[in-house]
């Protein structure tokens, strides 16, 4: 089998009026380098003239976005000055809105978490109550971190879909009661006084994998997010693909069991992956099978999370009934992942979200073979399956990375001079 093709570094342009795009190309090249780059190396990688590299490097140094991190060179000639991102050059707040729990992080420029807070989503699900709680938490997060507010580049919000990306509105997620055309981006911005951007939670998770997943993370991959809901984010050659309306990755309606239960959002289909893999349903199956004890009356989200974690503990302990329940769930997830893989021909599949961590070891032991056996490319190369290195916070980290991505990523639309 051949190895998947590795993406080439982005190239800049020496045409006039391309300064902003070239700046982001240089930032991206430095960000993707594990040890930093010299100006000479930058010129070789991004294809810009030494004078352009020098001018943009000075601009980035003046803005505090990069730093000179010592000199290197063992041969003849002048040692080269290494450029790296300045972690303290810019910060971003990330808010992950989940129907069960809300997570906020304050991220520095290299993607490290400076501060974090979580709280249960108000059970009323009232948008005004949720936004008020988010605004209070944002203010507290910035104050207690000691980060100057002027260095906070913005707030990113990761919300369950579907969304209206252009208006920053949440259209009608099935698990947030009463959320019909809620202008969440505008509401958060007005409540905090900080410029806000918004995207789908699964898209945000894919952004996190590129920006905070470590050097060299930019490639073609699908990110499968397992939370209260299920979705898929997509990166193509290091750029996030959002679709026509920003709603790419609504894989919950892939049918894995035509005789299964009705879809929870009333669409009329049966046995959809989102319904079959809903953690509440898996916990219910385990209770019905006598593997888990009954839940308390009127159970909360933490009750379901605790029961799901207990099921995973039983799997790790070798309980055959628990193993069979989880194996069936892994088989369904593998089927959905293979559908996505066959459609998009991705090199890598990444899994994450609050319900991923407890099942990660088991799923990664059985799913790679399940998925690759179903892929049309199985005779060409083997698709890699892996868990995110960002843990349960991947949604919130991705939300903060939205701010960094929109400010500093070398996106193709920056080349459209007309606006």
N, C-alpha and C positions, 0 to 999 in steps of 0.2 A: 504494500500500500504506500502511496505517496503522502508526504506531509502536506497539510493545508498551506496555501500560499500566504506568506506574511505581507501585511500592508506596507507600502512604501511611505516614507516620511512625506508630509505635506510640503509643497513647494510654494515659495512666494513669487511675486512678480515685480519686475523692475519698471513697469509702466507707471506713468504719473498718476497721482491721486489714489494710490493704493496703500497709503500709509497705515490706515487702521487695520486692513486685512494682514499686511505684512507684520504688524506688531503682534497680532494674535497668533500668526504662524510661528514667530520666534518664541513667544510665551509657551506655546504648545510643545515645541521642540525641547525647550528647557525642562518643562514639566515632565515630559516622558523620559528624560534621562535620569538614571539613578544617581549619578555622581556629579551632574552638572556638565556644562559645555563651555568651551572657550569660544571667542568670537570667530576664530579661524574654523573651528569645527561647525559652528552655526552656518557659516557661509557655504561650507561643503554640503551640509545636510539640506538646507532650505533653498539653495540656489540663488541667493541674493548677493549683491556686490558687497565687498568689504566696507565701503563707505556707508551703504544703507544699513548694514548690520551695526556699525559703530554708532550711527545716528539714533537708531531705534533703541539700542542698548542704553545709550545715555538717557533717552526719554524714559525708559522703564526704571532706570536707577533713580532718576529724579522723582518719579512717582512712587518710589518705594516698593515696587512690585517685584524687583529682583535685587540681589545683593552680589557683590564680588566676594567669593568664598575661597580666597587663597590663590596660589599659583602652582602650576604643574609643569614639568618638563625636565627630562633627564639627559636629552641629547644637546647638540650644539644649538646655539640660538637663544633668543630671549624666552624665559619661561612664560607660559600662557596663563592669563587670568581666567579663573573658572567662574561662570555665572550660574546662580541657582535662584529658584523662587524664594522670596522673602515670606516666611510663614506669617509674619505680623504685618504684611503689606495691605491685607484686605481680609475682612471677615464677612460671613453670611449666616443668616439664621434660617434654619430649615424646620418646617412644620409638617408633620405627617398626620393627616386626619384619617383615622380609621374608625369605623362604626363602633369599635369597642374601646380603643385607647388612643390618646393623642400624645405624640412624642415630639419634643422640640430639642434641637441641637444648635450650638453655636460653633461654626466651623472656621478654621483658618485657611489660608490660601493654598496650603498643600494637602488639605482634606482631613486634617486631624481635628478631633472633637475637643473643643476647649471647655464646653459646659453642656449639660444635658438635663432635661426635666421631662417627666411623664405624668399624665393624670388620666383618669377614666373619662371617656366621652360622656357628657351629661346625658342621662337616660331619656330626657325629654326630646333630644335631638333637635331642639330649636336652634336655627342658625344664629340668631342674635346672642343666645346664651353661650353657644360654642365660641363665637368670635370674641366675645367679651373675655372668656376664660383664656383664649389664646393670647389676646393683647396683654393681659395681666402677666402671663407667663413670659412673654417676650421681654417686657420691661424688666422683670425680675432677673431673667437670664443674663441680659446685658449688664445690668447693674452689679450683680454678684460676681461676674467674670472679671470686672475691672477693665474690660476692653472699651476704648473710647468710642462713643456712639458714632462719631464722624468716620470711623474706619469700617463701620458696618455697611457693606455695599447694598444690602437689600434683604428682603425676606422671600424665601421660596416656599410655596405651599404645594404639597403632594396630596391630591384628593382622589377619591374613588370615581371612576367614570360611570357613565359617559359625561364628557365636559364639552363646553363651547370654548375652545382655546383662544379664539380671537377676543372674546368678551371676558374671559376669565371667570366663566360661570359654570357651576355644577348643575347639570341638566336634570338628572333624576336617577341617582344611584339606588339600586333596589334595596340596599341594606341601611340606608339613611332615611328614616321615615319623614315624609313631608318635604323633602328637598326637591323642589321643582323650580328650575331656572334660578338658582341662588347665585347672585353676583359675588362670590366668595373673595375673589382677588381684590375688588374694590372695597369690600367690607373690611378686610384685614388691613389694607393700606390706610383707610380712614381711621380705624381704631388705633393703629400704632404710630401713624405719621411717618412710616418708613416705606419706601418704594417696594412694591410687592409684585411677584410674578407667580404664576400657577401652572401646574401641569398634572397629568394623570399620575397616580402613584406608581404604576408599573413602568411608565416612561422615566419617572424620576429615579427609580431603582437602577435602570440601565445607565442613566447619566452618572449615578454614583459609582458604578462599576468602572466607567471610563475615567472619571476625575479623581476618585479616591481609592480605587482598587489596586493602586500600585503602578510603577513605571511599566510602560509597554502594554497597558490594558486596552489600548485602542485597536479594535479589530472588528470582525463581523461575528456577532453572537446574539442569542436570544436569552432574555432574562425572565425566568418564570417566578412570579411572586405568589407566595402562599400565605395569605393573611385571612381575614374574615371573608374576603373574596379571593378570586383567582384571576390572574391576568398575565400578560406577556409584553415585555418591552423589547425593542429591537434596535441594534446598532449595526450600521452598514459601513464598513471601512472606517470605523472610528467616529462616525457621525450618527447621531440619533435620528431615526426615521419615525415621524409622528403621524403620517397619513394625511389625508386631505383636510380632516377636521380636528386632528389631534387625538383621535380615538383608536389608533392602531393597537392591536393586541387584545381585543375583546374575545379571548378564546374560550370564555366560559360556556359558549353555546355549541362547542364541539360535542357531538353525541358519542358517548362511549358505551352506552347500554340502552338500546332502543326500547327495552321493556322496563327500564328503570323508573324512578319516581318522577313526577311532573317537575318541570323547571320552577325554581322558587319565584321567578319574576313574572310568572303567568303568561309566558310567550306561547305556550301550547306544546312545546317539545318535551320529550321525556329523556331521562338518563343523560342530561348534559354534564360535562365535566365539572362545572362549578357546583352543581347540585350533588353529584355523587361524591365529590371530594370536600364538601362543606364540613369543616371540623365538627360542627354540631351534629351532623348526621353520622359521622364516623364514631363519635362518642356514644350516640344513641344506639348504634349497632352493637358496640361493645357492652353496653348496659343490657340490651335485649338478650345478648348471648351469655350473660352472667359473668362476663370478664371484669366489668367494673360495677361498683355499687351504684344505686340510684343517686341522682343529683338532688340537692335540696330544692324545696318548693320555690318557684320563681327564681331560677338560677341566673347569675350574672355572668358577664364575660370572663372574669377571673375564675369562676367555678368551672366553666368549660375548658379553659386553658389548663387548669390544674388536673382535670380529668384526662385531658389529652396527653399531658405529660406523664401521668400515671400509666396510661396505656403503653406509651413508649418505653417506660421502665420495665413493664411486664414483657415486652418484646425483647428487650436486651437481656432479660433474665431467662429467656427461652420458653415462655408460656406459649404453647402451640396454638391455642385459640387466638391469642393476641397477635401472633405472627401471621396467621392466616388472614386476619382482618386487615393488617397493615400491608401484607403482600398484595392483596386484591386492590387496595388503594394505590400502591406503587405501580401496579400493572395498568390501571386506568390512567394515571399520570404519564406513564411511559407512552401509552397510545396517543394521548394528546400531544406530547412533546414530539413524537415521530411525525404526526400530521404537520406540525409547524416546521420541523426539520426538512421534510420532503418538499414543502412549499417554498421555503426560503433558502435552503442549502447553506445553513450556518456552520461555522467551524467549531463553535463551542456553545454549550448550553449551561447557563448559570442559574442556580436555584437559591432563593432566599425568602425572607419574610418571617414574621413571628411564629408561624407554625412549621417552619422548615427545620429549625435547629434541633428540636427533639427527635425528628425522624431522619436527620441527615445521614448518620452512619448507616442505618439500615437501607435507606433508599439508594445511597451511592454504592452499596454492595450488590444490589440486585438490578438497578435500573439501567446502567450502561449497556449491558448485554441486551436487555429487553428493547431499548431504544434502537441500538445499532442494527439489530436483526430486522427491524421494520423500515429502515432507511434505504432509499434507492441508491445511495452513494456507498453502501456497505462494502462494495468491492473496490472502491477507489481510495477512501480514507476513513478512519474511525473518528467520529465526532466525540469530543471530550465533554463529559458531564462533571460539574464541580459545584460546590457550594460557595456562596459569596464569602469573602473574608471580612465583610463589614458587619456581620451578625444581624441581630434583630433591628438595629438602627438604620438599616439600609434605606428605608423609605424616607426617614427624616434627613439622613445624610444626603440622599439624592435631591431632596427639596432644596437644601442649602446649595448644592452643586448646580442647581438650575441658575442661581444668581451668577456663579462663576462662569458657567457655560455661556450664558447670554452676554456676559461682559467680555469674555476673553477667549472663547473658542473660535477657531478659524472656520466659520460656517460659510457655505457657498454663497448665501444671500448677501454677504458683505461685499461681494463683487458687483452687485447690481447698483450702479451709480445713480440710477434714477430715484432712489429712495428706499 
